[in-house]
Amino acid sequence: MGIEISSYAGAMEALRHPELKQALYDAGMSVMSGALITLHGEDHRQRRVVEFGVFGRGFFRRYERDVFARTLAPLLEPCRAAGGTDLVELGYRVIMNLTADFAGIDRPIRDEEATDRLLGLVKTFSEGATLVHSTRAHAEVNGEVGAAMKRFDEVFFQPSKARRHALVDDVAAGRAGEEDLPRDVLTTLLRNTHRVALPEPVLRREIAFFLQAGAHSTANATTHSMHEIFTWLARRPSGARERLLDRPALLQRCVHESLRLHPASPVAWRKATADLQVDGKKVAAGERVTINLRAANRDPGVFGEDAERFDPERELPQNVWPFGLTFGYGTHACLGRDLDGGVTPKADAKPSSYQLGVVTLFVQALLRAGAAPIPDDPPSADANTLRSNWGRYPISLTPEETS
């Protein structure tokens, strides 16, 4: 049994309650066992503190101004030359390469075969991690995950770990400087074994978790954002696309509004570690609390009577995030929130100082490339999950002009 919480205030209270433990991924332990998101209490705090060290000074600016542009260009260019692509597939390819860089997995970005191989593994990990919502036989999925994890270990994880071990040793011996070390999760964990010592299988799953979680949620967020923007622009006067591109803060609000309406997971599950009370309801130890994030993000008392509608210009109460609780709240809030969603700019901020987030930058690049839905080839939902994800989303693109 258990209780369900659907209000925004109740969801915030439950998400930050110290005696409610993560429970959504119990079915997906072939990928998630020992991963950060499944930990609780002091174990979670220690690992989170260490891994948060990746986000040092200048991290987000470097990703937005350098890493993302370098990742996107070689993947978007051939799609433009072809006149179109599947947005879901492109989203996975772009974000997977970006997430691999952040997680600490080496791969030659222009090697299409290596990208395809890693992409297949990441999709398998994603299906295993979200097994609770899968429409397929769970035993079959877990079998695929086991085979994928073995392949991941041999082809990607061990070579990446060995290279970082050598670099860490070089820095310790004075043969290299701090600037020679990659800024990623794997390097950070290898340098902090005195604080967080992870057995090899747990370390491998932790990196697989970061790789799939970032790629899966961000790629889906990009597709949802583009769909909402396509629909919104279709109702507006001619030239709306150009005006939107001239207003990056509004474009970011479009992405935030889509994130609010389409959280990566429609619910969060927690299990009580003691008898407690939350949202005015009593919960017994061991009982499950279902936090309905989709409903909380559409709470009319917070987002207005039209909370179900996409409106990037809606007025928000003070101290309410425009993306709602999509990135979670409290100790389990997503580490990559500012990387994906950016930071809402202050009213007097200059556009050159905006931190838009990689989803907004991706959407911006697609709109500039003339991205548009194809009326004769409509998108379709992903039939393998109960989550509201797109399975395919064909778009047309405008080829770049050559002089």
N, C-alpha and C positions, 0 to 999 in steps of 0.2 A: 504494500500500500504506500502511503506517504501523502504529501501535500503538494499542491502546485501554487506557484506565485506568479501573478501576471502583471501586477502594477509596477511602475518604474521605481517608486520608493521602496517597495517590498523587495524587488530584485536587487537593488543596491545594498540593502541591509543583508540579504542572504549571501551575496557574493563576497562581502567583506567579513562574514561571521567566522571567527577563528575555530569554531568547533564543527564546521561543515566541510567535509573532505570531498575532493574531486571524485566523481563516480561515473562520468559519462564514458570513459574509455576502458572500462573493465572488460568489455568484450574484445577490445583491440590490443591486448597485451603482447601479441606477437610483434608489434611495432612499438608499443607505448610502455612496456614494462620498464620501470626505472627511469623513464623520461621525466624531465622537469615538471611538466604539466600534471603528472600523476602523483607527485610527491606532496607531503603535508608536513606542516610544523617546521621544526628546526632543520630537517633535511632539505626541505624546499627553500627555506630562507638562505641557507649557506650556498646552495647551488645557484640560486638566482643572483645573489650578490656577486659571485665569481663571474657568471656569464654576462651580467650587466656591464662588466668591465670592458666588454667589446665596444660599447658605445662611448668611446672617449671623446675628447674635444675635437670638433671638426668632422666627426664620423658622418653625420647626416648630410652635411654640405658636400663632403667628398662623394658620397653615394649619389646625390642628386646631380651634381655638376660634372662628375667624371665617370664613375662606375656605371650608372644607369645608361648614360648616352653611349658609352663604349659597348655595352651589352646589347642595346636595342638596335643600333644601326645595321649590323650584319644580318640580323634576323628579319628586320622589316623591309630592307631593300629588295630582296628577291620577291617578296609578296607584292610590293608595289609594281615591280617589273611584270609580274604575272597578272596584274589587274585585280587581285583579290586574294582572299584566304579564309580559313575558318578561324574566327576570333578566339574560340575556346582553345584550339590547338596552338595558335600563335601566343596567346596569353600564357599557356603552360611553358612554352619554349623560352619566352623572354624571362618570366619570373623564376623559372627553375634555374636558369643560368645565374640570375642575380642572387637567388637564395643559396646556390651552391658556393658562390663566392663568400657569402656571409657565414655559411655553416663551416666551410673549410674543405670543400671537395674540389680537387683540381680536375680540369677538363679543358681540352682545346675547343674554344667556342665556335670556331669555324669548321670544325670536324663534324659534319652532319651525322655520320655514323655513330660517333661517341655521344652526340646530343640525343639521338634517337634511343640509344641504349639506356642512357641515364633517365630519359623521360619515361620510358617504359617501367623502369624500376620505381621511380617516384610515384607514378600513377598507381602501381600495385601497393606501395606503402600507404598511400592516401586511402585506398579502399580498405586496407586492413585496419588503419587507425580509426576510421569512421564506420567500423563494422556494425555498430549498433543500428545504423540507418540503412545498411545494405539490404537489397532485395534478393541477393544471391545466397546460395548455401554457404553458411559460415565456415564449415570445414574445408570446402573447396577454396575459399578465399585465403584462409590461413595456410593452406598448402602452398598456394602461389606466393604468399608472403615469405615463407621459409626459403623457397628456392630463390626468390629475388634478393633476400638478405645475404645469402651465400654468394651470389653473383656480385652484389654491391661490395661486399667485403673484399673479394679477390681483385676486382677491376678498378674500383675507385677508392675505397676506404683505406686499405693497407698502403698503397702508394702515397696517398695524401698524408697519412699519419707518419710514414717514414721520412718524407721530405720535411715535415715540420719538426720532427724529432731532431733531425740533423741541424736545422736552422737554430733551434733552441740551444743545442749543444754548442754551436758556433758562437752564439751570443754569450753564453756562460763562459766560454774559453777566451773571449775577447777577439775572436776572429771575424765577428760581424757585429753590427750595431742594432739597436732596437728598431731602427727604421727598416731593417731588412726582414723583419718578421711580418707575416700576414696578420691583418686584424680580423680574426674570425673566431668562431666558437671553439673549433677543434684546437687551435693554437693556444687559446686562453685556458682550456681545460688541461692541456699537456703541461703548461707552465705552472699550474696550480694544484698539482697532485698532493702537495702537502696540506692543502685546505679541503679539496674534494677529490678523493681517490676513487675512481670508477673502475670496476672490473671491465675487461675488454668487451664482453657482450653488451654491457650497459652503455659504455662509451660509443659503441657502434650504433646502438639504437638511438642514443641521444642525438647523434649527428643525422641519422635518418629521419628522426622526428622533426628537427629543424628544417631539413631539406624539403620534406613533404608538406609540413604544415604551412610554411611560407608560400610554397608554390601553389598548393591546392587552394588555400583561402584567398590569396591575392589574385590569382588568375580568375577565379570565380567572381571576385569583387570587380575586376575590370570589365568582365562581360556584362554583369548586372548594370554597372554604371553606364556603359555604352548603350545598352538597351533603353534604360530610362532616359538618357539624353537624346537618343534618336526619337523616342516617343514625344518628349517635351518639345524638341525643336520642330517637329512636324506640325505642332499646334500654334507655332509662332510665326510672325511675319517673315518675309524674305530677308535674307541677310542676318538672321539670328545666329547662325553658326559663326560668322565672322565677328559679330559683336561679342559672342561668348568667348572666343579665342583672344579678344582684346581685353578681357576681364578675368585674369587668372584666379583672383580670389573667388569670383562667382563660379568658375569652373571647379575649384576645389569644393565649394559648397554643394555643387551637383554631386560630386563623388561622395561627400559626407552624407548627403540625403539618401543616396542609394545604399550606402553602408548601413544607415539606420533601418531602412526598409528590408534589407536582405543580410542579416547577420550570417556569418559563416556557418554557425550551428544555430538552428532555431530555438534550441533549448540548452540549458546547462543543468547537469545533474550533480547533486551533492548528497553525501551520506552523513548523518549526524554521528559524531563520535561520543556524544553524551546527551542526556536529556536536555532539551533547550526550548526556547521560544523564539520564533522569528515571524515577522509580519503579523504579529498578534495571534499566531497559531502555535500550539504545542507540538513538539516533535520528539519522539522517543529515540533513544540511542539505537543506531542501526537502521533507522527509518530513512527513506529517500525523500529529498526535496527537489522537485522539478521547478527550475526557474525558466519561465517562458520568456525568452529574450525577444522573440518576435513580437509578442503581445506587449511587453514592457516598452519596447521601442516605438510602439504605436499607441501608447497611453494618451487618450485625448485630454486628460487633465494636465499633461505636460506639453504635448506637441500640438494641441488644438483639436477641434472637432473634425478637421479634415486630415487627421494624423495618418490615415491610410494612403493619402495622395502624395505623389512626388512633387515637392515644391521647394526648390533650393533657396527661395527668398522668404521662407516662412520666418516669423518672429519667434525667438526662443527665450524661455525664462533665463534669468541670470544663473550662471554656474551649471548649465545643462549642456553637455557636449552635443554638437550637431549630428554626430554619428551615433548618439544614444549609448547603449551598453554593448555595442557590437564587439569591442575589444576587451570586454570584461571590466572588472573593477576590483580593487583591493590587491591582495598579494598575488593573485593569479591573473592580473591584467596582462595583456599581451606585451611581451618585450619589444615587438616590432611595430607598435602602434604608430609612433612618430615616423618610422621609416615608410610605412604603407600610407598612412593618412596625412602625414605632415602635421603642421601646427597652424591653427587658425590665426591669421595675421591680425594685428591690432589695426584699428581704424586709420591711424596715421602712419602705418608702416609703408615703406617704399616697395614697389614690386620686386626690385632687385634683391630685397632682403627676405622675400617669402620663402618659407620651407613648405612646398606644396605636397610632398610625399610622392612615392613612385607610382601609385595608382593614377593620381592626377596627371603626372608627367606622361604616363603611358597613354591615357585618354587624350591628352593634348596632342601628342604626336600622331595618334590615329586620326583625329579630326583634321589636323593639318594635312594629312595624307589623303584626305577626301573620303574617309571611311563612311560607308552607307550600307544599310541593309539591302538585301536582294529580294524584291517582291515575289519573284517566281521561285525562290528557294528559301522559304521561311525557316527560322531556327526551330529546334526541338529540344525538349527537356532530356536530362540524363535519366534513363530508365533503370539504372542500377542502384539508385539511392532514393530514399524518401525525402532527402533534402531538396530544396527547390533550386537545383543547379541546371545550367544549360548543358546539354550533351553535344550540340553543334550549333554554330551561329555563323553562317556564311555572310561575308561582307565583301563589297567591292572597294577597291582603292584606286587612286589616280596615279598613274605612272609619273615618276619624276621627269621634269623637262630636261632635255639635254641640249647643250649649245654647240 
